Amino acid sequence: MLRSSRPALRVIARAAPNYASAVTTVHRSPRSSAVICAKATAGRSIFSASSLWTCSRFFSAATRCLHAPKHPHIPIQENNDAGLHDEAAFNFEFDPLDGVRHDAAVETAKKSVDNIVEELAPLNAPAEALAKIRTYLVQHPVDALILHPEVLITHIENPDTGAEDRVHLSPMDIKSALEQAQLRKMNLVQMGARGNELAYCRIRRERPWILKMVQAEMEQAGGMMGDPAAIRSPSAAVAGATTAAAEGEVHAPASSPQQHPPQYIGKTKPLIDHPFRDAVDAHFIGWRSKKIVQDIRKGHAVKVTIKEFQSPESAIIRLREMCNAMKAYAETEHVYHHFTSIVANDREASIAFSPPTANKSGTMAKSVRHPTEKEWVNALKRMEDACQKAGRLGTYMKTNKLKMRNMGASLYRVDKYGRRVS
């Protein structure tokens, strides 16, 4: 049995206004006509009992009204468990000082660029050279210009040979990497990066690389870029000039005929091949040897090749004559170079030359080195053995048989072989 009254229904309707219509419907339903009605008779209330089915329906409606959600119109999302797992997996922590630290590091790096440029640039460097150095430092930051927190060192320069040896180290913080470079009295140079966290760096002397890079600008500005080892700090250059003046050394001006054009010192340029036959005269050897030496002066590696020869002996003789002419002209013009290899087989006879390259220690070979007599004899022997195994003496045979020639328009009569007919 359920006791109820109209005031109780009003309280339930106020508690859940969205369900007031449902309660009213239950109260005014035809089947609930037997709901208890309060009648005041003689100072006491008389209640009448309704059916059990009607009371159960009313109790269910009232319970739904009291326990209804606060936001019934918002749909409940499905797969709430999956969303919670995704939020737990992406745990983001915002650091408000991260951007401030980065901006401060950038400002410090900008102030340090001027000091590093002054240390690496040669004395009296023109504006073009300084701009080129600044661009290089943006691409490859050095020491304090590196902004990444961690560093992976991939190569370390050998102080004895100047070669950069590959190393396998674990990533370290920037402070430890700078300490390693300072212990070796070298620079920490960034070659690449992975995101904003890790930088790939090398430990090497960066000054020789800078000197090679700005050599062309220094030559155009009239500055003398000699041996990179002789170019050090400005104080050392001033001290050297004072010592030379005290000793009475006078250098010839740049316009003097004794002053030769400077030779390229830097990374070797692409190889240039100079082929010719063994049937050439002295005039050809004279002008072609000068052309080959000029290519070496510009920094190119050269290769002198004879692929068409009548016999191994004729090929080696012409190749040796060309090398002798090159050596004489190079020693006169102070174009330093050295031979790297001699190829002598049944297909060709060739020799390769390379210009000098300044290593990281700043030293450079100042000599003209060509094959010795013994090396020429060994090359001839190898070529003769290769031709004997191949079953031939050379690539072509010179005969006295006349060849038909078309001489074109001429003021005299010629036969079909190009000979003048009187």
JORA-V200167 format. One record per helix or strand of 2 or more residues. SS is the DSSP state (H for helix, E for strand). FROM is the first residue (numbers start at 0). TO is the last residue. If there is no record, write none. Layout:
# JORA-V200167
ss = <SS & SS>
from = <FROM & FROM>
to = <TO & TO>
This chain:
# JORA-V200167
ss = <H & H & H & E & E & H & H & H & H & H & E & E & E & H & E & E & H & H & H & H & E & H & E & H & E & E & E & H>
from = <5 & 16 & 29 & 39 & 43 & 51 & 79 & 97 & 126 & 142 & 149 & 163 & 171 & 173 & 186 & 197 & 206 & 214 & 227 & 233 & 268 & 281 & 299 & 311 & 336 & 348 & 367 & 372>
to = <14 & 26 & 31 & 40 & 44 & 65 & 88 & 119 & 138 & 144 & 156 & 165 & 172 & 182 & 193 & 203 & 212 & 219 & 229 & 246 & 274 & 296 & 305 & 332 & 343 & 354 & 368 & 389>
